[in-house]
């Protein structure tokens, strides 16, 4: 428990004050006690943000004598201005000034993150919505679960987000992402993706209900409560049921008639009743109202699947014939040239979708089972087809362009018109993600390739795709692995050539943090920048567009995370740690990275004296005898160096190719002690095929998901055991969830000589049931036998007769249909194989971490691995 207390006490989540010269944070001083700390950077001081005892006394007077503990004040968010502090208590915002009485403060909070909602609103996202990306940052003390949800709140995509980590997620504008605390299930907020190309959201520990105020938008007959753990839940007095979530807001406007045509099946194409507004400088449109685009007195609108123009005299002209079966146009994908003489309109067809079904065995509103149906894009479905078309507004006609450049697409990305309006640019992403092309369409209809990326395996569009147009010039910042590592390039779009390689070396650009076009500099987070450190450590650097003046801004052997103020780059807060090094936090100069003020930190020696036993970092060459493989070893909590006892090993696996998963930070490691507390040696390793090493390292996963890095993992454990005689290689178990669940089973099927026991939760055992994006990214296109060959169902007969296998499945897992588990069960039955099945009827994708499932898993390991 020493590590947990240490992390709670040293964790810093800066809440910047306007001006970027100061910030406050909540310092945990005990299990349930907290102090608000104010950091004044120019003065180099840290002090209590206010007098906690005086404020508690003032609150007691307003609370009718209710006792208020000054060490556990009943709020998590404050706003500081001069000597006053504002906070929400008992549903009301209050303001306190020293020496004065507590007064109610009108209005809402004005500082902080207002991007998160408590309740889902109507979504207009669909195939025509702009492609977008979101950077999610976990600035809490606990791991988070991210779920992309549809309008009914049904989970469609699941992504975990560890403590302190960032995740760049591809999505679409107007999509909803639900963010939950993995351990408690508490809602951290619902994020609606804005239509801005790229956005960022920092998920903090502030209670979203406290920040936004009382739930005055609750449905009729609903009320809000808190359980003994502080989690909010809701009572529906109409049906006398309890719920963790609010229902989505019903959208009556969908039934209203509009001028613009709506797609079939009731799908809305964006906000059809658009308010008059000036759009961004991507020239999407000028002014629009009532579903029409007003362009210099002309009106462009969609009618009967075609594009029409109305001139100043009111005469309507059909600009094109609907020459694609079932095709549509939409206002949000019409882009006008700067001189307003031309426009590009994207004609599109809807993707095909497969109906998926679940059985809700215990619905809230009935005694009978309920069939739940949700459409999904799965392997074999068509992603849809986008066809940009060019129109001359003066001549009121389409300028013909060839189809050739758009065939074989997985997705097209809008880039926009060139500054002089001579060319419209877009990005072509081919099926199977082996080709990326930047295309340009000029005013005559001629199309050229401005830049092309090509590979024989895959381009990692899931985690590494990045492009950013520079507004001051006709250039684009572009990420590519063309030299074997993920680096930035500066592309001259006018000339159609690479002008500079901005970053280079045997390390990777993780993401672009900030761009200064005026001074031609870019700030990037990196993996492996310092060659003498773990290559998965994150560091921040600044570099000029031409590749010169590379300036590291973080230092310290560990993985770093940082926080910048919203309105300045003079200072930033840097926190770094390792699994064997407690967090160290300081303020650094935003220009040089020089340390200015230490905020929090404790030495390893001091923490060891409190009883902490740090995880061990271990590396050794993998299957090729050269490439280092990195992992961690956590001793069992009952470990004794004085005994000759050998301890069984449990590997926690997730080999999803989109990232790496071995903890690197102190905060991540303290959440990986489930199995060590049960008396096992707990290990985690990243073998070949996982992300963020070299392109060659990553390519191992291509059409080869069942490999999962096992040759490297087994070598790594054998090498570790050579110097750790207490590791019992004759008793090795493996546990995993989702793709990790598939990996755990594959360990027994293909490496049963080494692994004896496996527990698989919500496993992806049948790759033919995979989401379309997953299958095409890692298994390629056109679909071949790879999906079958990489499915556990195909290899069920290989399960050793003495292997011990437990399968856990959730009946309401919308992120991965439980049919994937049940097909594997059926395959095992046909082969007369022995296994245990734990079915949780109302379980979701994370049902394996529920108390009942954990109890069964612990008992299973004890019975089959011993202790």
SULGI-V521528 format. One line per field, one symbol per residue. burial: I if it has 9 or more other C-alpha atoms within 8 Angstrom, else O. Layout:
burial: ???
This chain:
burial: OIIOIIIIIIIIIIOIIOOIIIIIIIIIIOOOIIIIIIIIIOOIOIOIOOOIOOIIIIIIOOOOOOOIOIOIIOIIIIIIOOOIIIIIIOOIIIIIIOOOOIOOIOOOOOOOOOOIIIIIOIOIIIOIIIIIIIIIIIIIIIIIIIIIIIIOIOIIOIOOIIIIIIIIIIIIIIIIIIIIIIOOOIIIIIIIIOOOIOIOIIIIIOIIIIIIIOOOOOOOOIIIOIOOOOIIIIIIIOOOIOIOOOOIOOOOOOOOOIOIIOIOOOIIIIOIOIOOOOIOOIIIIIIIIIIIIIIOOIIIIIIOIIIIIIIOOOOOOIIIOIOOOOIIIIIIIIIIIIOIIIIIIIIIIIIIIIOIOIIIIIIOOOOOIIOOOOOIIIIOIOIIIIIOIIIIIOOIIIIOIOOOOIOOIIIIIOIIIIOOIIIIIIIIIIIIIIIIIIIIIIIOIOIOIIIIIOOOOIIIOIIIIOOOIIOOOIIIIIIIIOOOIIIIIIIIIOOIIIOIIIIOOOIIIIIIOOIOIOOIIIIIIIIIIOOOIIIIIIIIIIIIIOIOOIOIIIOOOIIIIOOIIOOIIOIIIIIIIIIIIIIIIIIIIIOIIOIIIIIIIIOIOOIIOOOIOIIIIIIIIIIOOOIOIIIIIIIIOOOOOOOOOOIIIIIIIIIIIOIIIIIIIIIIIIIOIOIIIIIIIIIIIIIIIIIIIIIOIIIIIIIIIOIIIIIIIIIIOIIIIOOOOIIIIOIIIIIIIIIIIIIIIIIIIOIIOIIIIIIIIIIIIIIOOIIIOIIIIIIIOOIOOIIIOIIIIIIIIOIOOOIIIIIIIIIIIIIIIIOIIOIIOOIIOOOOIOOOOIOIIIIIIIIIOOOOIIOOIIOIIIOOIOO
